[in-house]
Amino acid sequence: MPARPSRQLVALPNPHPGRDYQVRCSTPEFTCVCPRTGQPDFATVTIVYVPGDSIVELKSLKLYLWSFRDEGTFHEDVTNRVLDDLVAAVAPRRITVTTEWLVRGGISTTVEATHPA
């Protein structure tokens, strides 16, 4: 059965909860649409976090990011929503979500959101 987009992030037990270590997940294939023009936006999303008691299951992360494909959202909003959803799902010690958006109208944009602030 083919996979479908999903907003459900799955938390798995951290195999090393007593150690601070960094997890970096990145994809150059993030897409959503501009809420004003309906044009597609393309970004590289990079998530860097230090796990607490949980880690994020990668397939659920892939399906979660895919779920934004047809949604109209601003760059700043989607970056902060991804951060908030990951904090709620896996309660990391520290996390930064960075989105690097391809050029549109001669301007490229990078948005970075961090928890704790």
Sequence and secondary structure as in RCSB ss.txt:
>XXXX:A:sequence
MPARPSRQLVALPNPHPGRDYQVRCSTPEFTCVCPRTGQPDFATVTIVYVPGDSIVELKSLKLYLWSFRDEGTFH
EDVTNRVLDDLVAAVAPRRITVTTEWLVRGGISTTVEATHPA
>XXXX:A:secstr
          EEE S TTS   EEEEEEEEEEE TTT  EEEEEEEEEEE SSEEE HHHHHHHHHTTTT B  H
HHHHHHHHHHHHHHH  SEEEEEEEEEEETTEEEEEEEEE  
